[in-house]
Amino acid sequence: QVQLVESGGGLVQPGGSLRLSCAASGSILSVYALGWYRQAPGKQRELVATITSGGDTNYADSMKGRFTIARGNAKDTLYLQMNSLKPEDTAVYYCNVGYYDGSYYPLDYWGQGTQVTVSS
């Protein structure tokens, strides 16, 4: 079965940068789309960014220009480079396996999440 393990979260000041990683089990994941979600306390989980099996990327409007999603060379690692971080970016960030057909459709594979806190 697929396993996803997020890492790289932490406490950063506004305007700072952070790089999140997601280690995924199995090279078979290269045939799927991948995504990053985030969830703040009391809020629904929201889609942050996606990358298709072909490498096409999509971003939520509030993240576009600040965040970059990328696959590792082996296609079993997913990254999220976050720049110009804002306090409203504070959330638990999750990676996910899914597929893309005009929009991203998540499958029921989730990591444990990694906490990102943006505060001075």
N, CA, C and O of each residue as an XYZ file, in Angstrom:
480
protein
N       0.831     -1.192      0.000
C       0.000      0.000      0.000
C       0.870      1.248      0.000
O       2.032      1.217      0.405
N       0.288      2.336     -0.458
C       0.990      3.602     -0.533
C       1.158      4.169      0.864
O       0.229      4.148      1.671
N       2.346      4.673      1.140
C       2.615      5.416      2.357
C       3.208      6.770      1.994
O       4.060      6.872      1.112
N       2.750      7.798      2.681
C       3.206      9.156      2.457
C       3.669      9.734      3.783
O       2.952      9.659      4.781
N       4.861     10.306      3.798
C       5.433     10.874      5.008
C       5.907     12.283      4.715
O       6.846     12.486      3.945
N       5.254     13.257      5.333
C       5.624     14.654      5.158
C       6.691     15.057      6.173
O       6.758     14.507      7.272
N       7.516     16.016      5.791
C       8.515     16.563      6.689
C       8.886     17.963      6.222
O       8.504     18.386      5.131
N       9.631     18.675      7.054
C      10.139     19.985      6.691
C       9.404     21.159      7.287
O       9.821     22.303      7.104
N       8.316     20.908      7.998
C       7.595     21.995      8.624
C       8.357     22.575      9.794
O       9.361     22.019     10.240
N       7.867     23.702     10.286
C       8.498     24.351     11.407
C       7.964     25.738     11.617
O       6.948     26.126     11.039
N       8.658     26.487     12.451
C       8.293     27.861     12.777
C       9.172     28.819     11.990
O      10.399     28.757     12.074
N       8.544     29.704     11.224
C       9.273     30.690     10.442
C       8.623     32.053     10.609
O       7.439     32.152     10.931
N       9.404     33.100     10.388
C       8.881     34.457     10.458
C       8.181     34.835      9.159
O       8.498     34.286      8.104
N       7.234     35.764      9.222
C       6.619     36.248      7.985
C       7.673     36.713      6.988
O       8.649     37.367      7.356
N       7.463     36.369      5.729
C       8.424     36.672      4.688
C       9.487     35.615      4.500
O      10.256     35.672      3.541
N       9.542     34.657      5.395
C      10.528     33.604      5.317
C      10.156     32.523      4.329
O       9.118     32.588      3.670
N      11.022     31.527      4.236
C      10.847     30.422      3.299
C      10.957     29.092      4.016
O      11.581     28.978      5.072
N      10.336     28.093      3.417
C      10.363     26.746      3.962
C      10.171     25.776      2.811
O       9.439     26.068      1.865
N      10.822     24.628      2.884
C      10.677     23.598      1.870
C      10.138     22.332      2.516
O      10.791     21.739      3.375
N       8.958     21.924      2.106
C       8.344     20.708      2.599
C       8.675     19.549      1.677
O       8.800     19.719      0.464
N       8.813     18.371      2.265
C       9.074     17.160      1.506
C       8.027     16.116      1.829
O       7.498     16.076      2.939
N       7.731     15.278      0.862
C       6.836     14.148      1.043
C       7.496     12.934      0.426
O       7.713     12.885     -0.785
N       7.813     11.956      1.253
C       8.381     10.707      0.778
C       7.249      9.721      0.536
O       6.463      9.440      1.441
N       7.164      9.201     -0.669
C       6.094      8.303     -1.066
C       6.656      6.929     -1.376
O       7.732      6.809     -1.963
N       5.931      5.897     -0.981
C       6.363      4.531     -1.224
C       5.991      4.096     -2.627
O       4.873      4.333     -3.085
N       6.932      3.456     -3.310
C       6.650      2.830     -4.581
C       6.808      3.740     -5.778
O       6.235      4.828     -5.825
N       7.585      3.291     -6.741
C       7.759      4.061     -7.965
C       6.491      4.083     -8.821
O       6.397      4.877     -9.757
N       5.521      3.228     -8.516
C       4.246      3.234     -9.221
C       3.538      4.579     -9.078
O       2.682      4.926     -9.891
N       3.899      5.326     -8.049
C       3.286      6.636     -7.845
C       3.558      7.595     -8.994
O       2.876      8.612     -9.122
N       4.536      7.290     -9.825
C       4.828      8.151    -10.956
C       3.679      8.243    -11.953
O       3.640      9.176    -12.754
N       2.736      7.290    -11.923
C       1.611      7.315    -12.857
C       0.457      8.164    -12.346
O      -0.495      8.416    -13.084
N       0.523      8.605    -11.108
C      -0.538      9.392    -10.496
C      -0.174     10.863    -10.436
O       0.992     11.244    -10.531
N      -1.205     11.676    -10.275
C      -1.005     13.056     -9.880
C      -0.762     13.124     -8.375
O      -1.148     12.222     -7.633
N      -0.126     14.187     -7.940
C       0.147     14.405     -6.531
C      -0.265     15.814     -6.155
O      -0.273     16.716     -6.992
N      -0.606     15.995     -4.889
C      -1.023     17.309     -4.448
C      -0.609     17.598     -3.026
O      -0.321     16.694     -2.241
N      -0.585     18.869     -2.715
C      -0.429     19.349     -1.349
C      -1.730     19.995     -0.902
O      -2.309     20.812     -1.617
N      -2.176     19.623      0.273
C      -3.303     20.251      0.937
C      -2.823     20.881      2.236
O      -1.737     20.570      2.726
N      -3.638     21.765      2.787
C      -3.361     22.282      4.112
C      -4.669     22.437      4.875
O      -5.738     22.588      4.285
N      -4.561     22.395      6.191
C      -5.727     22.514      7.047
C      -5.355     23.271      8.312
O      -4.463     22.865      9.057
N      -6.045     24.366      8.539
C      -5.894     25.137      9.757
C      -6.978     24.723     10.748
O      -8.020     24.217     10.332
N      -6.759     24.924     12.045
C      -7.771     24.554     13.036
C      -9.116     25.201     12.745
O      -9.194     26.403     12.493
N     -10.171     24.401     12.781
C     -11.509     24.893     12.531
C     -11.841     25.147     11.078
O     -12.934     25.621     10.770
N     -10.922     24.843     10.179
C     -11.127     25.073      8.762
C     -11.118     23.753      7.998
O     -10.548     22.761      8.452
N     -11.756     23.756      6.838
C     -11.711     22.596      5.969
C     -10.344     22.485      5.302
O      -9.646     23.479      5.102
N      -9.989     21.272      4.971
C      -8.763     21.053      4.241
C      -8.886     21.665      2.849
O      -9.879     21.443      2.156
N      -7.879     22.435      2.439
C      -7.923     23.108      1.162
C      -6.758     22.688      0.284
O      -5.664     22.403      0.772
N      -7.005     22.655     -1.001
C      -5.985     22.280     -1.963
C      -5.023     23.432     -2.176
O      -5.443     24.566     -2.405
N      -3.727     23.142     -2.101
C      -2.685     24.144     -2.252
C      -2.095     24.123     -3.655
O      -2.022     25.156     -4.320
N      -1.677     22.954     -4.098
C      -0.999     22.822     -5.379
C      -1.061     21.382     -5.832
O      -1.161     20.469     -5.012
N      -1.002     21.174     -7.142
C      -0.999     19.833     -7.706
C       0.044     19.737     -8.807
O       0.446     20.737     -9.402
N       0.469     18.509     -9.062
C       1.354     18.224    -10.176
C       0.891     16.924    -10.808
O       0.675     15.932    -10.111
N       0.736     16.923    -12.130
C       0.266     15.739    -12.829
C       1.419     14.779    -13.079
O       2.585     15.110    -12.861
N       1.067     13.574    -13.544
C       2.096     12.600    -13.884
C       2.996     13.106    -15.002
O       4.144     12.677    -15.119
N       2.482     14.016    -15.825
C       3.270     14.612    -16.886
C       4.049     15.843    -16.475
O       4.789     16.402    -17.284
N       3.896     16.279    -15.224
C       4.665     17.396    -14.716
C       3.980     18.748    -14.770
O       4.586     19.757    -14.409
N       2.730     18.794    -15.212
C       2.000     20.056    -15.218
C       1.573     20.424    -13.802
O       1.142     19.566    -13.032
N       1.694     21.691    -13.469
C       1.400     22.161    -12.119
C       0.233     23.132    -12.109
O      -0.014     23.844    -13.082
N      -0.480     23.148    -10.991
C      -1.563     24.081    -10.751
C      -1.508     24.527     -9.305
O      -1.116     23.764     -8.422
N      -1.904     25.772     -9.066
C      -1.820     26.365     -7.744
C      -3.108     27.094     -7.403
O      -3.774     27.655     -8.273
N      -3.442     27.075     -6.134
C      -4.494     27.946     -5.654
C      -4.057     29.397     -5.831
O      -2.869     29.708     -5.750
N      -5.019     30.278     -6.073
C      -4.694     31.661     -6.397
C      -3.835     32.334     -5.325
O      -2.915     33.084     -5.650
N      -4.129     32.072     -4.066
C      -3.399     32.738     -3.002
C      -1.964     32.250     -2.866
O      -1.147     32.902     -2.215
N      -1.651     31.118     -3.467
C      -0.312     30.563     -3.393
C       0.508     30.776     -4.664
O       1.734     30.669     -4.647
N      -0.174     31.076     -5.753
C       0.511     31.222     -7.028
C       1.520     32.367     -6.961
O       1.205     33.466     -6.506
N       2.732     32.087     -7.422
C       3.805     33.063     -7.376
C       4.646     32.982     -6.132
O       5.746     33.534     -6.098
N       4.158     32.304     -5.097
C       4.901     32.142     -3.854
C       5.334     30.697     -3.613
O       6.410     30.446     -3.071
N       4.490     29.755     -4.018
C       4.757     28.339     -3.774
C       5.101     27.639     -5.075
O       4.615     28.016     -6.142
N       5.943     26.616     -4.982
C       6.313     25.810     -6.127
C       6.256     24.343     -5.753
O       6.884     23.920     -4.782
N       5.503     23.560     -6.524
C       5.419     22.122     -6.310
C       6.301     21.424     -7.340
O       6.362     21.843     -8.496
N       6.977     20.372     -6.925
C       7.870     19.660     -7.824
C       8.030     18.216     -7.372
O       7.963     17.910     -6.182
N       8.241     17.340     -8.337
C       8.608     15.958     -8.048
C      10.115     15.828     -7.976
O      10.849     16.551     -8.649
N      10.573     14.886     -7.140
C      11.970     14.548     -7.137
C      12.335     13.755     -8.374
O      11.467     13.310     -9.125
N      13.645     13.583     -8.576
C      14.110     12.875     -9.772
C      13.589     11.450     -9.856
O      13.305     10.957    -10.947
N      13.461     10.784     -8.716
C      12.998      9.404     -8.682
C      11.482      9.277     -8.732
O      10.961      8.162     -8.777
N      10.772     10.382     -8.724
C       9.307     10.435     -8.803
C       8.618      9.872     -7.573
O       7.397      9.713     -7.574
N       9.362      9.569     -6.533
C       8.767      9.091     -5.293
C       8.926     10.096     -4.158
O       8.680      9.774     -2.996
N       9.333     11.298     -4.496
C       9.442     12.375     -3.533
C       8.762     13.614     -4.091
O       8.948     13.966     -5.256
N       7.990     14.256     -3.270
C       7.263     15.456     -3.644
C       7.730     16.610     -2.771
O       7.927     16.441     -1.567
N       7.907     17.777     -3.370
C       8.373     18.949     -2.652
C       7.376     20.089     -2.784
O       6.633     20.181     -3.762
N       7.376     20.940     -1.793
C       6.659     22.203     -1.854
C       7.586     23.289     -1.327
O       7.840     23.367     -0.125
N       8.087     24.121     -2.223
C       8.902     25.260     -1.842
C       7.977     26.434     -1.560
O       7.200     26.840     -2.424
N       8.060     26.972     -0.362
C       7.189     28.053      0.066
C       8.030     29.283      0.357
O       8.911     29.251      1.215
N       7.760     30.359     -0.352
C       8.450     31.624     -0.172
C       7.452     32.703      0.231
O       6.242     32.543      0.069
N       7.976     33.795      0.753
C       7.151     34.934      1.154
C       5.992     34.496      2.031
O       4.844     34.876      1.797
N       6.295     33.707      3.025
C       5.258     33.131      3.871
C       4.526     34.198      4.674
O       5.113     35.188      5.112
N       3.241     33.970      4.851
C       2.362     34.870      5.573
C       1.750     34.142      6.762
O       1.664     32.914      6.752
N       1.321     34.878      7.789
C       0.679     34.212      8.931
C      -0.504     33.339      8.533
O      -0.742     32.308      9.162
N      -1.246     33.726      7.507
C      -2.385     32.933      7.076
C      -1.992     31.622      6.406
O      -2.857     30.796      6.116
N      -0.700     31.420      6.157
C      -0.219     30.139      5.659
C      -0.067     29.106      6.766
O       0.202     27.938      6.487
N      -0.235     29.516      8.006
C      -0.117     28.603      9.134
C      -1.171     27.506      9.034
O      -2.367     27.790      8.967
N      -0.725     26.261      9.027
C      -1.617     25.118      8.873
C      -0.796     23.844      8.965
O       0.435     23.877      8.972
N      -1.497     22.723      9.036
C      -0.870     21.434      8.833
C      -0.932     21.123      7.345
O      -1.999     21.192      6.736
N       0.196     20.786      6.770
C       0.292     20.525      5.349
C       0.382     19.026      5.098
O       1.149     18.317      5.749
N      -0.416     18.557      4.144
C      -0.506     17.143      3.810
C      -0.210     16.929      2.333
O      -0.593     17.740      1.491
N       0.467     15.847      2.030
C       0.572     15.441      0.637
C      -0.452     14.350      0.349
O      -0.967     13.703      1.261
N      -0.736     14.159     -0.933
C      -1.842     13.304     -1.330
C      -1.588     12.738     -2.721
O      -0.923     13.357     -3.550
N      -2.134     11.547     -2.956
C      -2.120     10.914     -4.267
C      -3.495     11.059     -4.892
O      -4.505     10.866     -4.215
N      -3.547     11.393     -6.160
C      -4.821     11.532     -6.834
C      -4.661     11.446     -8.333
O      -3.693     10.882     -8.842
N      -5.617     12.008     -9.024
C      -5.528     12.098    -10.476
C      -6.086     13.428    -10.928
O      -6.864     14.067    -10.220
N      -5.682     13.833    -12.108
C      -6.078     15.125    -12.636
C      -6.831     14.939    -13.943
O      -6.317     14.341    -14.889
N      -8.046     15.453    -13.988
C      -8.881     15.410    -15.181
C      -9.601     16.749    -15.302
O     -10.818     16.824    -15.134
N      -8.860     17.777    -15.587
C      -9.375     19.134    -15.575
C      -9.308     19.758    -14.200
O      -9.022     20.947    -14.060
N      -9.570     18.960    -13.192
C      -9.403     19.329    -11.801
C      -8.728     18.174    -11.082
O      -8.624     17.071    -11.618
N      -8.274     18.432     -9.873
C      -7.607     17.404     -9.089
C      -8.616     16.619     -8.271
O      -9.476     17.197     -7.607
N      -8.506     15.300     -8.323
C      -9.386     14.399     -7.580
C      -8.533     13.550     -6.655
O      -7.804     12.674     -7.121
N      -8.610     13.790     -5.359
C      -7.769     13.047     -4.425
C      -8.245     11.620     -4.224
O      -9.446     11.352     -4.190
N      -7.310     10.726     -4.094
C      -7.585      9.385     -3.621
C      -7.356      9.351     -2.116
O      -6.816     10.295     -1.539
N      -7.764      8.269     -1.493
C      -7.725      8.204     -0.038
C      -6.356      7.731      0.454
O      -6.246      6.715      1.141
N      -5.328      8.477      0.096
C      -3.978      8.259      0.598
C      -3.483      9.580      1.158
O      -3.401     10.576      0.439
N      -3.155      9.587      2.439
C      -2.724     10.796      3.130
C      -1.542     10.507      4.022
O      -1.428      9.422      4.592
N      -0.662     11.487      4.140
C       0.399     11.415      5.126
C      -0.091     11.888      6.479
O      -1.270     12.196      6.653
N       0.820     11.943      7.432
C       0.464     12.380      8.786
C       0.420     13.894      8.915
O      -0.093     14.417      9.904
N       0.947     14.594      7.937
C       0.968     16.036      7.953
C       2.195     16.596      8.641
O       2.797     15.943      9.493
N       2.561     17.813      8.264
C       3.660     18.520      8.912
C       3.199     19.946      9.217
O       2.614     20.616      8.366
N       3.469     20.392     10.429
C       2.985     21.684     10.900
C       3.859     22.814     10.388
O       5.081     22.782     10.530
N       3.226     23.806      9.796
C       3.891     25.037      9.383
C       3.282     26.182     10.177
O       2.071     26.400     10.131
N       4.111     26.906     10.898
C       3.659     28.044     11.680
C       4.439     29.276     11.244
O       5.669     29.290     11.296
N       3.725     30.300     10.818
C       4.335     31.547     10.366
C       3.971     32.620     11.383
O       2.816     33.038     11.471
N       4.947     33.056     12.139
C       4.706     34.003     13.220
C       5.995     34.713     13.580
O       7.081     34.143     13.476
N       5.868     35.959     14.004
C       7.005     36.715     14.487
C       7.179     36.571     15.986
O       8.101     37.152     16.559
